[in-house]
């Protein structure tokens, strides 16, 4: 048996007797705890676990308790909370001022605390939603349910050590930087506004290293990827595919859909420069592939951490410790 046999992207052929035993075990010991009765509010509805259906052909990291209704409410909450956070911050900025839309835009761009602060607060609300609907109201282990597990560094399994993922993320950042320099019409993108001031650049780099990898990996690779992978695996099986092919189809569908969403989420920051969005989509696909390959979000987190850390280091070097900022546009 080769190490590829343990790869979640290339799972072994299922043993029929083992499948039957696994289904019986799941049915008797692995059912979700009963959720609280619905209180009539969206959060309670999202917290209601769907009826248990044994899916023994899926690997453990794709056996999740949430489904499409939870995802829809998650989207509504995500967009709604972002709007409320931004409107609230704008109200605080302009409470004693009468500004035109252009003046308001200039005021916001002149205050990096607004852009970074609203983003961090929004991240906190997203985490709160997931924690409330999964850990508090369902009684599930929060981190483990969202794919945070120990990274097995056994060379025989071909997974690699934690340092390998971190350094690979650093190398990926260098590749993207070189590729970005060849993309046309990238003289100015919105995220560059934060580099007009030392405080803005420092806030952005702090968020990129200490906040973004944790939150974005938990959401994209911990919450979204297993949802898409498991659901598309089920669709493939219902269409007649055997468990092995169904799992492969769902896994690759989950990798590409999650990667595309990751790239699109950063589109506004990049001024919807499609060359840059495509590069970020590729980065998202690579991050999700690492998550699928190892079965843990920790692998994609280390990649992401290495990627953002390299960007921060090169920014510090290029600006001599944020003392020589690029001129404004």
Backbone bond lengths (Angstrom), bond angles and torsions (degrees), N, CA, C in turn:
res aa  C-N    CA-C-N  psi(-1)  N-CA   C-N-CA  omega(-1)  CA-C   N-CA-C  phi
1 X - - - 1.466 - - 1.520 109.12 -
2 X 1.320 118.17 132.23 1.459 122.21 179.62 1.514 109.58 -93.98
3 X 1.345 115.46 167.73 1.457 118.44 -178.66 1.511 112.02 -66.47
4 X 1.339 118.39 -17.38 1.462 120.28 179.10 1.520 111.56 -66.66
5 X 1.336 116.22 -19.78 1.455 118.76 -178.90 1.521 111.63 -66.04
6 X 1.350 117.32 -22.56 1.447 120.45 180.00 1.518 112.92 -95.11
7 X 1.296 117.14 2.02 1.457 121.65 -177.99 1.523 110.24 -75.72
8 X 1.332 118.28 124.68 1.466 119.13 178.79 1.511 113.26 -62.03
9 X 1.344 118.08 -19.54 1.454 120.86 176.08 1.517 111.88 -83.83
10 X 1.323 116.97 -9.57 1.454 121.43 -179.28 1.518 108.67 -142.97
11 X 1.346 117.35 62.69 1.457 121.13 -173.11 1.519 111.30 -69.87
12 X 1.349 117.11 154.43 1.460 120.29 179.85 1.517 111.57 -69.44
13 X 1.310 115.96 160.38 1.455 120.56 176.48 1.521 109.14 -61.22
14 X 1.317 118.59 131.93 1.457 120.29 -176.95 1.518 112.02 -69.71
15 X 1.303 115.02 139.29 1.452 120.99 175.19 1.518 108.00 -86.30
16 X 1.334 116.84 128.04 1.456 120.77 -172.62 1.521 112.04 -62.44
17 X 1.332 118.05 -44.09 1.457 120.15 -179.82 1.525 110.71 -66.21
18 X 1.331 115.73 -38.35 1.459 119.02 178.56 1.520 110.84 -65.10
19 X 1.357 115.35 -37.02 1.469 118.91 177.92 1.520 111.08 -61.74
20 X 1.331 116.30 -45.05 1.460 120.42 -178.40 1.519 110.09 -62.73
21 X 1.349 115.61 -43.47 1.456 119.46 179.13 1.518 111.13 -64.47
22 X 1.333 114.89 -37.93 1.462 119.80 -179.11 1.521 111.31 -65.69
23 X 1.333 115.80 -41.81 1.466 120.08 178.22 1.516 110.49 -62.29
24 X 1.345 116.76 -44.13 1.455 120.07 179.55 1.525 111.30 -62.98
25 X 1.354 115.47 -40.13 1.458 119.42 178.63 1.512 111.00 -64.74
26 X 1.365 115.73 -44.41 1.466 119.84 179.36 1.513 111.03 -60.14
27 X 1.329 116.01 -43.39 1.454 120.30 -175.50 1.515 111.61 -65.23
28 X 1.374 115.72 -30.91 1.450 118.49 -174.45 1.519 113.76 -94.25
29 X 1.368 117.41 -28.48 1.455 119.58 -171.54 1.505 115.32 -123.53
30 X 1.334 118.95 -16.65 1.465 119.40 -169.78 1.512 114.03 -111.68
31 X 1.305 117.83 16.29 1.451 118.09 179.55 1.516 110.31 -69.96
32 X 1.340 115.31 149.14 1.450 120.22 179.04 1.529 109.85 -68.85
33 X 1.325 116.46 146.27 1.461 117.99 174.25 1.515 111.15 -62.27
34 X 1.314 114.19 146.86 1.461 117.90 -179.13 1.521 109.38 -63.38
35 X 1.330 115.69 132.71 1.459 119.91 179.74 1.524 109.88 -83.85
36 X 1.325 114.54 161.85 1.457 120.06 178.95 1.520 109.97 -66.37
37 X 1.318 117.03 151.56 1.468 118.91 177.20 1.516 110.56 -58.36
38 X 1.311 115.88 150.00 1.455 120.61 -179.08 1.526 110.22 -64.38
39 X 1.332 113.84 137.60 1.452 119.15 179.39 1.509 112.93 -98.65
40 X 1.334 117.05 5.14 1.445 120.44 179.50 1.509 114.21 88.66
41 X 1.340 117.97 -4.21 1.461 121.18 -179.96 1.526 109.38 -105.39
42 X 1.340 117.74 158.69 1.468 120.59 -177.15 1.516 114.05 -60.35
43 X 1.345 118.04 -35.66 1.456 119.94 -178.40 1.523 110.64 -64.64
44 X 1.331 116.95 -43.16 1.469 120.20 178.04 1.524 110.38 -63.92
45 X 1.334 116.43 -38.74 1.463 119.42 178.92 1.523 110.74 -64.33
46 X 1.330 116.81 -41.78 1.458 120.21 179.33 1.519 111.29 -66.50
47 X 1.320 116.64 -30.05 1.454 120.39 -177.84 1.518 112.97 -79.57
48 X 1.328 117.81 -13.72 1.455 120.76 -179.66 1.519 109.52 -71.28
49 X 1.316 117.23 116.39 1.465 121.33 -178.26 1.522 109.70 -69.48
50 X 1.328 117.78 141.30 1.466 120.36 176.93 1.526 110.35 -69.04
51 X 1.333 117.87 159.35 1.459 120.07 177.56 1.521 110.54 -54.89
52 X 1.334 116.32 139.06 1.461 120.86 -176.69 1.525 110.68 -70.51
53 X 1.316 115.10 129.42 1.455 121.88 176.03 1.517 108.28 -130.32
54 X 1.344 118.64 115.09 1.455 119.18 -179.42 1.523 111.40 -62.59
55 X 1.313 116.82 128.86 1.467 122.27 176.75 1.521 107.04 -127.27
56 X 1.324 115.72 69.90 1.457 121.06 -171.51 1.511 112.60 -66.58
57 X 1.342 118.11 -19.93 1.452 118.38 -177.47 1.517 112.06 -76.63
58 X 1.335 118.34 -14.24 1.453 121.31 179.69 1.525 110.68 -82.68
59 X 1.341 118.24 145.24 1.467 119.71 172.31 1.519 110.35 -65.96
60 X 1.319 115.85 160.74 1.461 120.31 -174.35 1.522 113.05 -57.43
61 X 1.338 117.17 -35.88 1.466 119.01 -174.84 1.518 112.84 -73.31
62 X 1.335 118.16 -6.94 1.462 121.37 177.40 1.523 112.46 -107.42
63 X 1.313 117.29 1.58 1.464 120.50 178.17 1.526 108.28 -88.87
64 X 1.319 116.02 95.47 1.460 121.80 -173.18 1.520 110.53 -113.76
65 X 1.328 115.46 165.27 1.467 120.16 -177.12 1.519 112.57 -100.93
66 X 1.336 118.79 -9.73 1.465 120.08 -178.11 1.525 110.36 -100.53
67 X 1.337 114.87 159.74 1.453 120.25 -177.19 1.527 108.64 -141.92
68 X 1.355 115.50 -165.36 1.461 120.46 -175.02 1.527 114.47 -57.88
69 X 1.346 120.68 -41.76 1.471 118.89 178.64 1.526 112.51 -58.31
70 X 1.330 116.59 -43.18 1.458 120.35 177.94 1.531 110.28 -62.24
71 X 1.327 116.47 -40.13 1.457 121.64 -179.57 1.530 111.17 -64.12
72 X 1.328 116.87 -42.34 1.464 120.53 -179.88 1.530 110.47 -63.57
73 X 1.330 116.77 -44.25 1.457 119.88 178.76 1.526 110.44 -66.55
74 X 1.321 116.53 -35.19 1.468 121.21 176.06 1.535 110.31 -60.11
75 X 1.337 116.69 -43.89 1.468 120.47 179.11 1.526 111.04 -64.01
76 X 1.333 116.40 -45.84 1.461 120.27 -179.78 1.526 109.94 -60.96
77 X 1.321 115.84 -45.08 1.465 119.88 179.36 1.524 110.54 -64.08
78 X 1.335 116.98 -41.75 1.455 120.49 -178.09 1.513 112.39 -61.94
79 X 1.327 117.31 -50.98 1.471 120.44 -179.85 1.521 111.45 -68.02
80 X 1.329 116.54 -39.93 1.460 119.64 -179.88 1.518 112.48 -65.34
81 X 1.328 116.48 -42.95 1.464 119.51 -179.54 1.525 111.31 -67.98
82 X 1.332 117.79 -35.78 1.464 120.79 177.12 1.529 110.34 -62.69
83 X 1.327 115.91 -44.10 1.469 120.38 179.18 1.522 111.19 -62.77
84 X 1.330 117.04 -44.51 1.455 120.65 -179.04 1.527 111.53 -65.34
85 X 1.335 116.65 -40.66 1.467 120.30 179.70 1.522 110.34 -63.07
86 X 1.327 116.72 -45.07 1.464 119.79 -178.40 1.521 111.53 -68.19
87 X 1.332 116.75 -42.76 1.465 119.39 178.31 1.525 111.60 -63.72
88 X 1.326 116.56 -39.85 1.455 120.19 178.21 1.520 111.94 -63.84
89 X 1.343 116.50 -41.84 1.464 120.06 179.11 1.528 110.95 -66.64
90 X 1.330 116.92 -39.84 1.467 120.27 178.03 1.528 110.77 -63.95
91 X 1.324 116.57 -39.65 1.470 120.42 178.28 1.527 110.76 -61.28
92 X 1.328 116.88 -42.11 1.464 120.11 179.08 1.523 111.15 -65.50
93 X 1.335 116.43 -36.18 1.462 119.79 -179.17 1.525 112.51 -71.31
94 X 1.318 116.05 -31.99 1.476 119.62 -171.28 1.526 113.00 -115.77
95 X 1.324 117.38 18.23 1.467 120.01 -175.78 1.521 112.40 -58.40
96 X 1.327 118.08 -36.45 1.465 121.37 -177.79 1.527 112.08 -113.46
97 X 1.337 116.43 24.13 1.462 119.95 -177.19 1.530 109.46 -131.67
98 X 1.318 115.48 154.10 1.457 121.76 173.19 1.526 106.90 -119.43
99 X 1.333 116.08 102.91 1.459 121.40 -171.99 1.513 111.37 -117.74
100 X 1.306 115.53 146.85 1.464 120.58 170.87 1.520 108.23 -77.44
101 X 1.333 117.90 162.96 1.474 119.63 177.81 1.525 113.15 -54.11
102 X 1.337 117.46 -39.26 1.464 120.41 179.81 1.519 110.88 -67.01
103 X 1.328 116.71 -41.87 1.455 120.05 177.92 1.527 111.15 -65.03
104 X 1.337 116.08 -38.04 1.463 119.96 177.70 1.524 110.76 -62.83
105 X 1.332 116.66 -43.11 1.454 120.14 178.68 1.524 111.31 -62.34
106 X 1.320 116.75 -42.31 1.457 120.52 178.67 1.529 111.22 -65.12
107 X 1.330 116.75 -36.89 1.459 120.48 178.46 1.525 111.02 -65.19
108 X 1.332 115.64 -44.23 1.462 119.88 -179.76 1.527 110.42 -63.69
109 X 1.347 116.46 -44.26 1.460 120.00 -178.68 1.522 111.88 -66.36
110 X 1.324 116.83 -24.56 1.460 119.86 179.58 1.520 112.72 -83.02
111 X 1.308 117.31 -6.75 1.457 121.52 -178.72 1.523 109.90 -121.20
112 X 1.330 117.23 91.19 1.471 119.73 179.20 1.525 112.52 -62.02
113 X 1.348 116.05 -24.23 1.463 118.22 178.04 1.523 111.33 -60.52
114 X 1.349 116.28 -31.44 1.462 120.34 179.76 1.527 110.33 -65.22
115 X 1.348 116.57 -51.39 1.463 120.49 -176.36 1.519 112.19 -65.32
116 X 1.330 116.68 -45.21 1.461 120.00 -178.79 1.526 110.57 -73.50
117 X 1.324 116.81 -43.31 1.464 120.09 -178.24 1.512 113.39 -61.83
118 X 1.339 117.32 -45.90 1.463 119.63 179.04 1.527 111.50 -64.30
119 X 1.336 116.85 -35.37 1.456 119.77 179.34 1.526 111.08 -66.71
120 X 1.330 116.83 -44.15 1.468 120.66 179.66 1.518 110.72 -64.96
121 X 1.331 117.31 -41.71 1.463 120.28 178.52 1.520 110.75 -63.85
122 X 1.321 116.89 -40.09 1.464 120.40 177.68 1.520 110.42 -63.14
123 X 1.327 117.42 -43.53 1.471 120.95 176.37 1.530 110.58 -56.89
124 X 1.334 116.27 -42.07 1.465 120.01 -179.01 1.527 111.23 -63.62
125 X 1.325 116.99 -38.74 1.470 120.51 179.06 1.531 111.05 -67.76
126 X 1.330 117.00 -38.53 1.463 119.90 177.12 1.524 110.40 -62.08
127 X 1.337 116.20 -44.73 1.456 120.61 177.59 1.520 110.67 -61.05
128 X 1.330 116.53 -41.18 1.462 121.01 -179.57 1.522 110.75 -62.24
129 X 1.334 116.89 -41.77 1.466 120.42 178.93 1.532 110.35 -61.06
130 X 1.321 116.86 -48.45 1.461 120.33 -179.22 1.526 110.92 -63.50
131 X 1.322 116.28 -41.25 1.469 119.45 -178.72 1.526 110.91 -65.60
132 X 1.327 116.33 -42.62 1.463 119.57 -178.54 1.525 111.33 -66.92
133 X 1.334 117.40 -44.73 1.465 120.25 -173.41 1.531 113.02 -80.78
134 X 1.314 117.69 -20.96 1.465 119.50 -179.25 1.521 112.47 -106.05
135 X 1.312 116.71 -49.33 1.462 119.67 -174.46 1.526 112.85 -85.89
136 X 1.336 117.32 -47.43 1.465 119.90 -174.79 1.520 111.58 -77.41
137 X 1.322 117.43 -54.86 1.464 120.48 -173.31 1.530 113.50 -82.49
138 X 1.331 117.54 -21.04 1.473 119.66 176.77 1.515 112.84 -106.06
139 X 1.314 117.15 -15.87 1.455 120.06 178.92 1.514 114.23 72.36
140 X 1.349 117.20 27.82 1.459 120.81 -179.15 1.529 110.51 -94.20
141 X 1.336 117.60 152.37 1.469 119.15 173.41 1.517 109.84 -66.50
142 X 1.335 117.19 116.55 1.455 121.92 -168.41 1.523 112.65 -59.80
143 X 1.316 117.72 -58.41 1.462 120.60 -173.20 1.524 111.69 -67.44
144 X 1.316 116.77 -44.11 1.463 119.09 -178.03 1.525 111.33 -67.41
145 X 1.331 117.43 -36.68 1.462 120.17 178.71 1.522 111.31 -62.38
146 X 1.347 116.35 -30.44 1.458 121.57 -178.98 1.532 112.12 -96.50
147 X 1.315 116.08 22.89 1.458 120.29 169.00 1.508 117.03 87.18
148 X 1.334 118.33 6.87 1.461 120.54 179.16 1.522 109.00 -84.93
149 X 1.328 115.33 102.23 1.456 121.70 -179.84 1.520 109.31 -133.17
150 X 1.314 115.52 165.42 1.456 120.51 -179.93 1.522 109.95 -63.51
151 X 1.324 115.74 138.60 1.455 121.73 178.98 1.520 109.33 -87.37
152 X 1.316 116.92 116.42 1.457 121.82 178.60 1.517 109.24 -79.03
153 X 1.328 116.53 119.62 1.464 121.13 -175.58 1.525 112.02 -103.03
154 X 1.324 116.85 24.42 1.462 120.11 179.93 1.525 109.65 -67.35
155 X 1.338 118.73 116.29 1.468 120.22 -179.36 1.519 113.12 -57.79
156 X 1.328 116.68 -29.47 1.469 119.39 -179.09 1.518 111.85 -65.40
157 X 1.345 116.61 -22.10 1.462 120.65 179.84 1.525 111.49 -92.47
158 X 1.325 116.54 -5.93 1.459 120.01 176.99 1.510 114.70 71.13
159 X 1.329 118.56 20.94 1.469 120.95 -176.18 1.516 112.42 -89.82
160 X 1.316 118.23 -28.07 1.450 120.20 179.81 1.516 113.10 84.40
161 X 1.324 116.04 165.95 1.458 121.86 -178.83 1.529 110.48 -89.34
162 X 1.346 116.98 163.98 1.466 119.27 177.12 1.528 112.62 -56.12
163 X 1.314 117.53 -39.89 1.466 120.30 179.89 1.517 111.65 -62.65
164 X 1.325 117.07 -31.46 1.463 119.75 179.12 1.528 110.76 -61.76
165 X 1.329 116.72 -40.87 1.462 120.07 -179.24 1.524 110.74 -71.47
166 X 1.323 116.66 -40.57 1.460 119.61 179.18 1.527 111.06 -62.25
167 X 1.315 116.65 -47.86 1.464 120.20 -179.37 1.525 111.66 -68.46
168 X 1.329 116.79 -32.89 1.469 119.79 175.72 1.517 110.59 -64.24
169 X 1.344 116.45 -37.33 1.465 120.02 175.52 1.518 111.62 -63.46
170 X 1.336 117.00 -37.97 1.460 120.54 176.70 1.531 110.38 -62.83
171 X 1.336 115.59 -44.01 1.461 119.20 178.81 1.518 112.44 -64.97
172 X 1.322 116.19 -36.94 1.461 120.21 178.47 1.521 110.79 -64.18
173 X 1.334 117.61 -37.50 1.467 121.03 178.67 1.525 110.74 -63.88
174 X 1.327 116.86 -38.94 1.472 120.27 177.97 1.523 110.16 -65.05
175 X 1.324 116.55 -43.13 1.472 120.57 178.69 1.527 110.60 -60.50
176 X 1.330 117.61 -45.59 1.465 121.22 -178.66 1.521 110.36 -65.61
177 X 1.337 117.46 -37.42 1.462 120.13 179.14 1.528 110.93 -63.33
178 X 1.328 116.17 -42.25 1.459 120.11 178.49 1.525 110.40 -66.39
179 X 1.349 116.38 -44.36 1.462 119.79 -179.96 1.530 111.35 -65.72
180 X 1.333 117.55 -36.36 1.463 121.10 -179.76 1.524 111.47 -64.54
181 X 1.328 116.37 -33.30 1.461 119.53 -179.28 1.522 112.23 -66.57
182 X 1.327 116.63 -15.87 1.461 121.13 179.91 1.525 112.87 -98.80
183 X 1.330 115.99 -2.83 1.460 120.10 178.27 1.516 108.60 -81.49
184 X 1.324 117.26 130.60 1.453 121.74 -178.09 1.534 110.87 -77.10
185 X 1.326 114.51 155.88 1.464 122.57 174.78 1.522 112.07 59.70
186 X 1.327 115.86 48.82 1.458 120.32 176.27 1.527 109.93 -121.65
187 X 1.354 116.46 30.64 1.455 119.90 -179.33 1.524 112.05 -64.44
188 X 1.337 115.91 -29.93 1.459 118.17 -177.78 1.523 109.14 -150.12
189 X 1.328 115.29 125.75 1.457 121.31 173.93 1.526 106.96 -129.48
190 X 1.346 118.13 154.14 1.463 120.70 -174.47 1.527 114.82 -53.77
191 X 1.318 117.63 -37.13 1.462 119.42 -176.62 1.528 111.72 -64.70
192 X 1.334 116.76 -20.40 1.462 120.24 178.62 1.527 112.22 -68.09
193 X 1.341 117.10 -18.34 1.455 119.96 178.42 1.528 111.28 -58.76
194 X 1.343 115.49 -32.57 1.456 119.40 -178.50 1.520 112.18 -70.96
195 X 1.339 116.75 -17.49 1.455 120.04 -179.32 1.525 112.47 -91.26
196 X 1.330 117.13 6.51 1.460 119.80 176.90 1.525 111.59 -77.46
197 X 1.327 116.38 -18.72 1.461 119.82 -179.07 1.523 109.31 -132.38
198 X 1.317 114.99 154.29 1.469 120.41 178.97 1.524 111.00 -64.31
199 X 1.335 117.24 -43.43 1.464 120.31 -179.83 1.527 111.65 -62.91
200 X 1.335 116.48 -41.71 1.456 120.09 179.67 1.518 112.13 -62.66
201 X 1.334 115.88 -43.88 1.462 119.49 -179.88 1.519 111.26 -65.67
202 X 1.317 117.07 -40.43 1.465 120.10 -179.75 1.523 111.19 -66.76
203 X 1.338 116.45 -41.39 1.466 119.34 178.03 1.521 111.45 -63.14
204 X 1.331 116.11 -43.04 1.456 120.02 -179.59 1.522 111.31 -63.12
205 X 1.327 117.45 -45.00 1.457 120.54 -179.00 1.529 111.46 -66.12
206 X 1.338 116.46 -37.29 1.461 119.63 177.66 1.524 110.71 -63.59
207 X 1.320 116.69 -44.28 1.457 119.91 178.04 1.523 111.09 -64.96
208 X 1.339 116.71 -40.52 1.462 120.85 -177.30 1.516 112.42 -64.63
209 X 1.323 117.14 -32.40 1.467 120.33 -176.74 1.525 112.27 -92.65
210 X 1.333 117.49 -42.58 1.464 120.81 -170.67 1.529 114.54 -97.46
211 X 1.322 118.05 -17.61 1.471 119.85 -175.39 1.522 112.49 -118.91
212 X 1.334 116.88 -53.59 1.466 120.71 -171.58 1.527 114.52 -57.55
213 X 1.342 120.61 -46.85 1.475 118.27 -178.58 1.523 112.91 -59.54
214 X 1.328 117.02 -40.71 1.462 120.12 -178.97 1.520 111.30 -65.39
215 X 1.330 116.30 -50.11 1.465 119.85 -175.16 1.528 111.18 -71.54
216 X 1.324 117.41 -48.34 1.462 120.22 -175.59 1.525 111.77 -66.15
217 X 1.323 118.13 -36.66 1.463 119.27 178.00 1.525 111.52 -70.70
218 X 1.318 116.97 -37.20 1.467 119.42 177.07 1.522 110.83 -63.32
219 X 1.328 117.00 -41.60 1.464 120.72 -178.06 1.522 111.62 -75.31
220 X 1.332 117.17 -52.25 1.466 119.91 -173.72 1.523 112.58 -77.15
221 X 1.313 117.31 -50.64 1.458 119.54 -175.57 1.524 113.07 -91.07
222 X 1.343 117.45 -22.02 1.455 119.53 179.44 1.517 113.57 -92.67
223 X 1.342 116.50 -36.34 1.469 120.64 -176.52 1.531 112.58 -102.73
224 X 1.322 117.27 -52.14 1.463 120.29 -173.08 1.526 113.35 -76.47
225 X 1.331 117.10 -46.36 1.471 118.47 -175.95 1.531 113.15 -57.41
226 X 1.343 119.50 -51.52 1.470 117.04 -179.01 1.525 113.41 -64.68
227 X 1.342 117.10 -27.65 1.460 119.31 176.74 1.527 110.32 -64.34
228 X 1.331 116.60 -52.58 1.463 120.11 -179.07 1.525 111.21 -64.68
229 X 1.321 117.03 -43.42 1.467 120.54 -176.97 1.526 110.84 -63.76
230 X 1.323 117.66 -44.67 1.461 120.11 -177.93 1.523 111.92 -69.86
231 X 1.338 116.57 -40.18 1.459 119.23 -177.93 1.528 111.56 -69.52
232 X 1.331 117.30 -41.49 1.458 119.09 178.48 1.522 111.30 -71.61
233 X 1.318 117.77 -27.90 1.466 120.16 172.52 1.519 110.11 -64.46
234 X 1.336 115.99 -42.66 1.459 119.77 177.93 1.520 112.32 -64.31
235 X 1.344 116.52 -38.55 1.463 120.51 177.66 1.525 110.42 -62.68
236 X 1.324 115.86 -43.16 1.462 119.85 -179.74 1.515 111.22 -65.50
237 X 1.321 117.04 -39.46 1.465 119.37 179.01 1.530 110.87 -67.06
238 X 1.324 116.78 -40.69 1.464 119.89 177.99 1.527 112.00 -64.81
239 X 1.343 115.37 -25.10 1.469 119.99 178.46 1.524 111.74 -82.20
240 X 1.323 116.92 -2.89 1.459 119.89 175.82 1.509 115.72 111.75
241 X 1.325 118.40 -0.63 1.463 120.92 179.82 1.523 109.80 -73.54
242 X 1.327 115.66 146.10 1.458 118.70 176.50 1.527 108.82 -71.90
243 X 1.341 118.30 163.43 1.465 120.62 -175.76 1.525 114.16 -53.85
244 X 1.318 117.79 -38.84 1.455 120.72 -178.66 1.526 110.98 -64.42
245 X 1.314 117.20 -50.37 1.458 121.09 179.93 1.523 111.29 -66.49
246 X 1.323 116.90 -37.33 1.464 120.20 179.48 1.529 110.85 -63.03
247 X 1.329 116.17 -42.67 1.455 120.21 179.66 1.522 110.91 -65.24
248 X 1.324 117.08 -42.33 1.466 120.44 178.92 1.526 110.99 -62.71
249 X 1.325 116.25 -44.59 1.458 120.24 -179.82 1.531 110.26 -61.58
250 X 1.329 116.39 -48.52 1.457 120.23 -179.33 1.520 112.44 -62.61
251 X 1.331 116.15 -39.05 1.464 120.36 -179.76 1.522 111.09 -63.14
252 X 1.322 117.31 -49.24 1.460 119.90 -179.06 1.527 111.54 -67.97
253 X 1.335 117.56 -36.29 1.464 119.66 175.71 1.521 110.37 -62.60
254 X 1.343 116.45 -43.50 1.455 120.27 178.82 1.521 112.60 -63.01
255 X 1.332 116.53 -39.22 1.470 120.81 179.37 1.520 110.70 -62.19
256 X 1.322 117.07 -48.60 1.466 119.74 -175.21 1.523 112.39 -73.38
257 X 1.324 118.35 -39.59 1.462 120.16 179.50 1.526 110.16 -65.28
258 X 1.325 117.04 -44.58 1.459 120.04 179.41 1.520 111.25 -64.11
259 X 1.335 116.75 -40.30 1.461 120.02 178.11 1.517 112.37 -63.14
260 X 1.323 117.00 -41.10 1.468 120.87 178.81 1.529 110.71 -64.44
261 X 1.320 116.82 -44.08 1.464 120.06 178.70 1.527 111.13 -63.36
262 X 1.320 116.79 -36.23 1.462 121.15 178.16 1.531 110.33 -62.68
263 X 1.332 116.71 -44.09 1.456 120.39 178.20 1.517 112.10 -65.28
264 X 1.330 117.10 -42.79 1.462 120.87 -179.18 1.518 112.16 -66.27
265 X 1.341 117.48 -33.09 1.453 119.63 -179.95 1.521 111.11 -62.74
266 X 1.328 116.99 -30.64 1.464 121.00 179.83 1.532 112.24 -91.48
267 X 1.327 117.57 4.14 1.457 120.79 -175.74 1.509 113.85 -60.71
268 X 1.352 117.39 -44.05 1.463 120.31 -178.15 1.523 110.85 -63.38
269 X 1.335 117.22 -38.96 1.456 120.61 179.24 1.529 111.26 -62.87
270 X 1.322 116.07 -28.20 1.464 121.40 -176.75 1.525 112.15 -98.88
271 X 1.317 116.66 11.95 1.459 120.52 179.05 1.515 112.72 63.80
272 X 1.315 116.31 25.50 1.469 122.36 -178.08 1.533 111.78 51.03
273 X 1.324 114.63 38.52 1.464 120.57 170.16 1.526 106.56 -79.16
274 X 1.320 116.59 107.13 1.460 120.24 -165.48 1.520 113.39 -66.44
275 X 1.327 117.66 -24.91 1.452 119.05 174.55 1.524 111.32 -64.03
276 X 1.343 115.48 -42.34 1.459 119.62 178.93 1.527 111.65 -71.93
277 X 1.336 116.38 -37.80 1.462 119.70 177.39 1.533 110.26 -62.61
278 X 1.341 116.91 -39.36 1.463 120.51 178.18 1.523 110.83 -63.25
279 X 1.335 117.22 -39.94 1.464 120.33 177.98 1.523 110.93 -64.31
280 X 1.340 117.17 -41.76 1.469 119.92 178.01 1.525 111.36 -67.58
281 X 1.326 117.04 -31.73 1.466 120.23 175.32 1.520 110.30 -64.99
282 X 1.331 116.58 -42.32 1.466 120.63 176.54 1.523 110.68 -61.31
283 X 1.320 116.53 -42.33 1.463 120.40 176.74 1.526 110.47 -59.83
284 X 1.341 116.72 -44.18 1.460 120.29 178.82 1.517 112.61 -62.42
285 X 1.322 117.12 -38.00 1.470 121.06 178.26 1.524 109.81 -64.94
286 X 1.331 116.79 -42.08 1.466 120.28 179.50 1.525 110.64 -64.71
287 X 1.327 117.04 -43.18 1.463 119.99 177.46 1.530 110.64 -59.17
288 X 1.337 116.70 -45.55 1.458 120.12 -177.27 1.520 111.29 -69.23
289 X 1.339 117.54 -34.48 1.461 120.39 176.23 1.525 110.23 -60.44
290 X 1.337 116.88 -42.17 1.463 120.35 178.27 1.522 110.64 -62.41
291 X 1.326 116.42 -40.04 1.471 120.74 177.71 1.524 110.54 -63.41
292 X 1.323 117.62 -42.99 1.462 120.92 -179.74 1.527 110.99 -69.68
293 X 1.313 117.26 -39.18 1.464 122.05 -176.68 1.527 111.90 -64.99
294 X 1.339 115.84 -40.33 1.459 120.18 -175.74 1.522 113.58 -95.94
295 X 1.325 117.11 -20.52 1.453 120.02 -177.46 1.514 113.97 79.97
296 X 1.337 117.88 12.24 1.458 120.76 179.77 1.522 110.85 -141.29
297 X 1.323 116.12 144.15 1.452 121.91 177.69 1.526 110.65 -69.58
298 X 1.322 116.80 -20.95 1.461 119.90 -178.93 1.528 111.91 -57.48
299 X 1.324 117.51 -36.22 1.468 120.71 -179.80 1.524 111.15 -64.61
300 X 1.335 117.48 -47.95 1.467 119.91 179.61 1.522 111.09 -69.35
301 X 1.334 116.84 -31.79 1.469 119.81 176.01 1.529 110.91 -62.31
302 X 1.321 117.53 -44.11 1.463 120.73 179.91 1.526 110.72 -65.91
303 X 1.337 117.16 -38.69 1.458 119.87 174.03 1.523 111.15 -59.82
304 X 1.311 115.45 -47.14 1.470 121.56 -178.44 1.530 110.42 -64.56
305 X 1.323 116.08 -41.90 1.457 120.55 179.42 1.527 110.68 -63.18
306 X 1.329 116.86 -43.50 1.453 120.14 177.63 1.517 111.66 -64.49
307 X 1.332 116.52 -40.27 1.470 122.02 179.52 1.527 110.75 -60.93
308 X 1.328 116.77 -52.59 1.466 120.21 -178.20 1.525 111.82 -69.74
309 X 1.337 117.26 -33.90 1.460 120.04 178.91 1.521 110.92 -64.68
310 X 1.321 117.46 -39.76 1.459 120.34 178.19 1.524 110.77 -65.13
311 X 1.337 117.41 -39.65 1.461 120.34 176.08 1.519 110.58 -61.08
312 X 1.353 116.36 -42.90 1.459 120.26 179.98 1.528 111.06 -64.68
313 X 1.321 117.19 -43.15 1.466 120.91 -178.59 1.523 111.06 -64.03
314 X 1.328 116.15 -45.67 1.468 118.84 -179.96 1.527 111.14 -66.72
315 X 1.337 117.50 -33.22 1.468 120.13 177.14 1.519 110.86 -67.06
316 X 1.319 116.71 -40.32 1.463 120.33 178.63 1.525 110.43 -64.38
317 X 1.334 116.28 -42.19 1.464 120.03 -179.92 1.530 110.33 -66.69
318 X 1.342 116.21 -45.21 1.469 120.22 -176.27 1.522 112.58 -64.48
319 X 1.341 116.72 -31.12 1.467 120.04 -178.21 1.525 112.44 -103.82
320 X 1.334 116.94 9.83 1.474 122.33 -179.63 1.525 110.95 52.94
321 X 1.336 112.51 55.55 1.468 118.17 179.48 1.507 113.58 72.91
322 X 1.333 116.40 33.70 1.466 122.91 179.43 1.530 111.77 62.59
323 X 1.311 117.08 30.22 1.476 121.09 176.32 1.514 112.41 -102.75
324 X 1.323 118.16 -16.86 1.462 122.99 177.72 1.517 108.35 -124.07
325 X 1.322 115.62 82.79 1.456 120.80 -176.21 1.526 110.42 -80.42
326 X 1.346 117.02 149.63 1.465 119.66 177.95 1.520 110.31 -63.56
327 X 1.333 118.08 150.28 1.475 120.31 -179.56 1.515 111.13 -65.45
328 X 1.323 117.09 151.33 1.463 121.03 177.44 1.500 111.56 -71.52
329 X 1.310 116.39 162.67 1.473 121.90 -177.94 1.517 108.87 -98.98
